[in-house]
């Protein structure tokens, strides 16, 4: 019986890809293609392979498949904190979309700590993930200049050199690493200030966490309110990372 060269030894009784191939009456290559690229397999053959997989209880070796295809089918996401509802909702939607596409989500929380963020991104690259999602990264160490975070240059530069697709969310940056989906917190603050001053308010209170996104909103708010002769009374508290 032919043996899958990418499949390590398994305990007695555990089904292997070769067992599936024998049961379905096809080659190892066909079984691999049916699992990883089912759209390229004839319907009758695909049904036979899937029936064999189900009957034998075969579970594909994802690590071996990654080595063979040079794709991990893992998308890594870095978030400052999962205690923030907006980040939690984004993670949930991201996970659902990735699952539907045959990918898995690898999640890491950095607690707004520069060292944690650096270690997390290095670990992502070391695991050869297929893509990276950075949530709420304005002002984070990935955007600092070369040499400020690590001997290899800025983490943004290292991500670019790695050639890994990167999506940044929740902020619109002047120099995104790759792709970005978000909004301008500065413009948001200006819009809020314009709304309030148009209704005759000249003294505006502001409460928020002491982090980059909130400070950008505060700058926009002060700009709009100040342009109308008003003032903003602000109170910033440390952004919580947990309970």
The 8 nearest C-alpha neighbors of each residue, nearest first, counted from 0:
[[1, 2, 17, 21, 18, 20, 3, 27],
 [2, 0, 17, 3, 27, 26, 4, 21],
 [1, 3, 17, 4, 0, 16, 6, 27],
 [2, 4, 6, 5, 17, 16, 1, 27],
 [5, 3, 6, 2, 7, 1, 63, 67],
 [6, 4, 63, 3, 7, 67, 64, 66],
 [5, 7, 3, 4, 63, 8, 60, 15],
 [8, 6, 9, 5, 4, 63, 3, 60],
 [7, 9, 6, 10, 15, 11, 13, 5],
 [8, 10, 13, 7, 11, 15, 14, 12],
 [11, 9, 13, 12, 8, 14, 7, 15],
 [10, 12, 13, 9, 14, 8, 15, 18],
 [11, 13, 10, 14, 9, 15, 55, 56],
 [14, 12, 11, 10, 9, 15, 57, 56],
 [13, 15, 57, 55, 18, 12, 56, 16],
 [16, 14, 18, 17, 13, 57, 19, 9],
 [15, 17, 19, 18, 20, 3, 27, 14],
 [16, 18, 20, 15, 19, 2, 21, 27],
 [19, 17, 21, 15, 16, 20, 14, 22],
 [18, 20, 16, 22, 17, 21, 51, 52],
 [21, 19, 17, 25, 23, 18, 26, 22],
 [20, 22, 24, 18, 19, 23, 17, 25],
 [23, 21, 19, 20, 24, 51, 18, 25],
 [22, 24, 20, 48, 47, 21, 25, 51],
 [25, 23, 21, 22, 20, 26, 47, 19],
 [24, 26, 20, 23, 29, 21, 27, 30],
 [27, 25, 29, 28, 20, 30, 24, 21],
 [28, 26, 30, 29, 20, 31, 17, 16],
 [27, 29, 31, 26, 30, 32, 25, 33],
 [28, 30, 32, 26, 27, 31, 33, 25],
 [29, 31, 33, 27, 32, 28, 20, 34],
 [32, 30, 28, 34, 29, 33, 35, 27],
 [31, 33, 36, 29, 35, 34, 30, 28],
 [34, 32, 37, 30, 31, 36, 35, 45],
 [33, 35, 31, 32, 37, 36, 30, 59],
 [34, 36, 32, 33, 31, 37, 64, 30],
 [37, 35, 32, 38, 33, 39, 34, 40],
 [38, 36, 33, 39, 40, 34, 35, 32],
 [37, 39, 36, 40, 33, 41, 42, 32],
 [40, 38, 37, 36, 41, 32, 33, 42],
 [41, 39, 37, 38, 45, 33, 42, 44],
 [40, 42, 44, 43, 45, 39, 38, 37],
 [43, 41, 45, 44, 46, 40, 38, 47],
 [44, 42, 46, 45, 41, 47, 40, 48],
 [45, 43, 47, 41, 46, 42, 48, 40],
 [44, 46, 42, 48, 47, 43, 40, 33],
 [45, 47, 49, 43, 44, 48, 50, 42],
 [48, 46, 44, 50, 23, 45, 49, 51],
 [49, 47, 51, 45, 23, 50, 46, 52],
 [48, 50, 52, 46, 51, 47, 53, 45],
 [51, 49, 47, 53, 48, 52, 46, 54],
 [50, 52, 54, 48, 49, 53, 19, 23],
 [53, 51, 49, 57, 55, 50, 54, 56],
 [52, 54, 50, 56, 51, 55, 49, 57],
 [53, 55, 51, 52, 56, 50, 57, 49],
 [56, 54, 57, 52, 53, 51, 14, 19],
 [57, 55, 53, 54, 52, 58, 14, 13],
 [56, 58, 52, 14, 55, 59, 15, 53],
 [57, 59, 56, 60, 14, 52, 15, 16],
 [60, 58, 61, 57, 16, 64, 34, 15],
 [61, 59, 63, 62, 64, 58, 6, 7],
 [60, 62, 64, 63, 59, 65, 71, 66],
 [63, 61, 65, 64, 60, 66, 71, 67],
 [64, 62, 66, 5, 65, 60, 61, 6],
 [63, 65, 61, 67, 62, 66, 68, 60],
 [64, 66, 71, 70, 62, 69, 68, 63],
 [67, 65, 63, 69, 64, 68, 62, 70],
 [66, 68, 64, 65, 69, 63, 5, 70],
 [67, 69, 65, 70, 66, 64, 71, 63],
 [70, 68, 65, 66, 67, 71, 64, 127],
 [71, 69, 65, 68, 72, 129, 66, 128],
 [70, 72, 65, 73, 128, 129, 69, 127],
 [73, 71, 102, 70, 129, 103, 74, 128],
 [74, 72, 103, 71, 128, 102, 129, 104],
 [73, 75, 130, 104, 129, 128, 131, 105],
 [76, 74, 105, 131, 104, 106, 132, 130],
 [77, 75, 132, 106, 131, 133, 105, 107],
 [76, 78, 107, 133, 108, 106, 134, 132],
 [77, 79, 108, 134, 80, 109, 107, 76],
 [80, 78, 109, 110, 111, 108, 77, 81],
 [81, 79, 82, 240, 110, 78, 108, 83],
 [80, 82, 83, 87, 86, 78, 108, 79],
 [81, 83, 80, 241, 84, 240, 87, 86],
 [84, 82, 81, 86, 85, 80, 87, 240],
 [83, 85, 87, 86, 88, 82, 81, 89],
 [86, 84, 88, 87, 83, 89, 81, 90],
 [85, 87, 89, 88, 84, 83, 81, 90],
 [88, 86, 84, 90, 89, 85, 81, 91],
 [89, 87, 91, 85, 90, 86, 84, 92],
 [88, 90, 86, 92, 87, 91, 93, 85],
 [91, 89, 93, 87, 88, 92, 94, 86],
 [90, 92, 88, 94, 89, 93, 87, 95],
 [93, 91, 95, 89, 94, 90, 96, 88],
 [92, 94, 90, 96, 91, 95, 89, 97],
 [95, 93, 97, 91, 92, 96, 104, 90],
 [94, 96, 92, 98, 93, 97, 99, 91],
 [95, 97, 99, 93, 94, 98, 92, 100],
 [96, 98, 102, 100, 94, 99, 95, 103],
 [99, 97, 101, 95, 102, 100, 96, 103],
 [98, 100, 96, 97, 101, 95, 102, 94],
 [99, 101, 97, 98, 102, 96, 95, 103],
 [100, 102, 98, 99, 97, 103, 72, 96],
 [103, 101, 97, 72, 98, 73, 100, 104],
 [102, 104, 73, 98, 97, 74, 72, 105],
 [103, 105, 74, 75, 73, 94, 106, 102],
 [106, 104, 75, 74, 76, 73, 103, 107],
 [105, 107, 76, 75, 77, 104, 108, 78],
 [108, 106, 77, 78, 76, 109, 119, 105],
 [107, 109, 78, 79, 80, 77, 110, 106],
 [108, 110, 79, 115, 111, 116, 112, 78],
 [111, 109, 79, 240, 112, 80, 108, 115],
 [110, 112, 79, 109, 113, 240, 80, 116],
 [111, 113, 115, 110, 114, 109, 116, 79],
 [114, 112, 116, 115, 140, 117, 111, 139],
 [115, 113, 117, 116, 112, 118, 148, 109],
 [116, 114, 118, 109, 112, 113, 117, 119],
 [115, 117, 113, 119, 109, 114, 118, 120],
 [116, 118, 114, 120, 115, 119, 121, 113],
 [119, 117, 121, 115, 116, 120, 122, 114],
 [120, 118, 122, 116, 121, 117, 115, 123],
 [121, 119, 123, 122, 117, 118, 116, 124],
 [120, 122, 118, 124, 123, 119, 125, 117],
 [123, 121, 125, 119, 120, 124, 118, 126],
 [124, 122, 120, 126, 125, 121, 128, 119],
 [123, 125, 127, 121, 126, 122, 120, 128],
 [124, 126, 122, 127, 123, 121, 128, 120],
 [125, 127, 123, 124, 128, 122, 71, 121],
 [128, 126, 124, 125, 129, 123, 71, 70],
 [127, 129, 73, 130, 126, 74, 71, 123],
 [130, 128, 74, 73, 72, 71, 70, 127],
 [129, 131, 164, 74, 128, 163, 165, 75],
 [130, 132, 165, 75, 76, 74, 164, 166],
 [133, 131, 76, 166, 165, 167, 75, 77],
 [132, 134, 167, 77, 76, 136, 166, 168],
 [135, 133, 168, 78, 136, 167, 169, 77],
 [134, 136, 169, 137, 168, 170, 133, 78],
 [135, 137, 139, 134, 138, 133, 170, 167],
 [138, 136, 139, 135, 211, 170, 212, 172],
 [139, 137, 211, 136, 142, 140, 143, 141],
 [138, 140, 136, 137, 141, 142, 113, 143],
 [141, 139, 143, 142, 113, 138, 148, 154],
 [142, 140, 154, 155, 139, 143, 153, 136],
 [143, 141, 140, 155, 139, 144, 138, 153],
 [144, 142, 140, 141, 153, 147, 145, 148],
 [143, 145, 153, 147, 146, 142, 152, 148],
 [144, 146, 152, 153, 147, 143, 148, 156],
 [145, 147, 152, 149, 148, 150, 153, 144],
 [148, 146, 145, 144, 149, 143, 153, 152],
 [147, 149, 146, 153, 140, 152, 150, 145],
 [148, 150, 151, 146, 152, 147, 153, 154],
 [149, 151, 152, 146, 148, 147, 145, 153],
 [152, 150, 149, 153, 146, 157, 145, 154],
 [151, 153, 145, 146, 150, 149, 154, 156],
 [154, 152, 145, 156, 155, 144, 148, 146],
 [153, 155, 141, 157, 156, 158, 152, 117],
 [154, 156, 141, 158, 153, 157, 142, 176],
 [157, 155, 159, 153, 154, 158, 160, 152],
 [156, 158, 154, 160, 159, 155, 161, 153],
 [159, 157, 161, 155, 156, 160, 154, 163],
 [158, 160, 156, 162, 157, 161, 155, 176],
 [161, 159, 157, 162, 158, 156, 163, 155],
 [162, 160, 158, 159, 163, 157, 124, 156],
 [161, 163, 160, 159, 164, 158, 157, 165],
 [162, 164, 161, 130, 165, 158, 129, 159],
 [165, 163, 130, 131, 162, 177, 166, 129],
 [166, 164, 131, 177, 132, 130, 178, 163],
 [167, 165, 178, 132, 179, 133, 177, 131],
 [166, 168, 179, 133, 132, 134, 180, 178],
 [169, 167, 180, 134, 181, 170, 179, 135],
 [168, 170, 181, 135, 134, 182, 180, 171],
 [171, 169, 181, 182, 168, 183, 172, 135],
 [170, 172, 182, 183, 181, 179, 173, 169],
 [171, 173, 174, 175, 170, 137, 179, 183],
 [172, 174, 175, 171, 170, 176, 137, 183],
 [175, 173, 172, 176, 142, 177, 171, 179],
 [176, 174, 177, 172, 173, 178, 179, 167],
 [175, 177, 155, 174, 178, 159, 165, 158],
 [176, 178, 165, 175, 166, 164, 179, 159],
 [179, 177, 166, 165, 167, 175, 176, 180],
 [178, 180, 167, 166, 168, 181, 175, 171],
 [181, 179, 168, 167, 169, 178, 171, 166],
 [182, 180, 169, 170, 168, 171, 179, 183],
 [181, 183, 171, 170, 169, 184, 180, 187],
 [184, 182, 186, 171, 185, 170, 187, 181],
 [183, 185, 187, 216, 186, 215, 212, 188],
 [184, 186, 219, 216, 215, 188, 183, 187],
 [187, 185, 189, 183, 188, 184, 190, 219],
 [186, 188, 184, 190, 185, 189, 216, 183],
 [189, 187, 216, 219, 220, 191, 185, 186],
 [188, 190, 219, 220, 186, 192, 223, 191],
 [191, 189, 193, 187, 192, 188, 186, 194],
 [190, 192, 188, 194, 189, 193, 187, 195],
 [193, 191, 220, 223, 189, 195, 224, 190],
 [192, 194, 190, 196, 191, 195, 223, 197],
 [195, 193, 191, 197, 192, 196, 190, 198],
 [194, 196, 192, 198, 197, 193, 200, 191],
 [197, 195, 200, 199, 198, 193, 194, 192],
 [198, 196, 194, 195, 199, 193, 200, 192],
 [199, 197, 196, 195, 200, 194, 193, 201],
 [198, 200, 196, 197, 201, 195, 194, 202],
 [199, 201, 196, 195, 198, 202, 203, 197],
 [200, 202, 229, 196, 230, 203, 199, 224],
 [203, 201, 230, 229, 231, 200, 204, 232],
 [204, 202, 231, 232, 201, 230, 205, 200],
 [203, 205, 232, 231, 233, 202, 206, 234],
 [204, 206, 233, 232, 234, 203, 207, 231],
 [207, 205, 234, 233, 235, 204, 208, 236],
 [208, 206, 235, 213, 236, 209, 234, 205],
 [207, 209, 238, 236, 235, 237, 210, 213],
 [208, 210, 237, 235, 236, 238, 207, 213],
 [211, 209, 213, 208, 212, 214, 238, 237],
 [212, 210, 214, 213, 138, 137, 215, 209],
 [213, 211, 215, 214, 210, 184, 216, 137],
 [212, 214, 216, 215, 211, 210, 208, 207],
 [213, 215, 217, 211, 216, 212, 210, 218],
 [216, 214, 185, 218, 212, 217, 213, 184],
 [217, 215, 188, 185, 184, 213, 219, 214],
 [216, 218, 214, 220, 215, 219, 188, 221],
 [219, 217, 215, 221, 220, 216, 222, 214],
 [218, 220, 188, 189, 185, 222, 216, 217],
 [221, 219, 188, 189, 192, 217, 223, 222],
 [220, 222, 224, 218, 219, 223, 225, 231],
 [223, 221, 219, 225, 220, 224, 218, 226],
 [222, 224, 192, 189, 226, 220, 225, 221],
 [223, 225, 229, 221, 192, 227, 226, 222],
 [226, 224, 229, 228, 222, 227, 223, 221],
 [227, 225, 223, 224, 228, 222, 229, 221],
 [228, 226, 225, 224, 229, 223, 196, 201],
 [229, 227, 225, 226, 224, 230, 201, 223],
 [230, 228, 201, 225, 224, 227, 202, 231],
 [231, 229, 202, 225, 224, 201, 203, 232],
 [230, 232, 203, 204, 202, 221, 233, 205],
 [231, 233, 204, 205, 203, 230, 234, 202],
 [234, 232, 205, 204, 206, 231, 235, 217],
 [233, 235, 206, 205, 236, 207, 232, 204],
 [236, 234, 209, 207, 208, 206, 233, 237],
 [235, 237, 208, 209, 238, 207, 234, 206],
 [238, 236, 209, 208, 239, 235, 210, 207],
 [237, 239, 208, 209, 236, 210, 240, 207],
 [240, 238, 241, 237, 242, 208, 80, 110],
 [241, 239, 110, 80, 238, 82, 242, 111],
 [242, 240, 239, 82, 80, 81, 110, 83],
 [241, 240, 239, 82, 80, 83, 81, 238]]
